[in-house]
């Protein structure tokens, strides 16, 4: 079940849909994936698209949590690339 939910979230983020063009998305979607990949994210505050780091098919978001901030590159069909800032 987790895999299918994450696959749908990744598809929504990377497909040509509205979320791929938005400057921000629901922080809980990004935070869930960050946690699934072993990082801590308590109380996600925001997920804002990093326009300078993003490419058309590789969006990058800055995820702000109560306990950390991450740069998150959404890579289709792979683990997302997460860097703690």
Secondary structure, 3 states (H helix, E strand, C coil): CHHHHHHHHHHHHHCCCHHHHCCEECHHHHHHHHHHCCCCCCCEEEEEECCCCCECCECEEEEEECCCEEEEECCCCCCCEEEEC
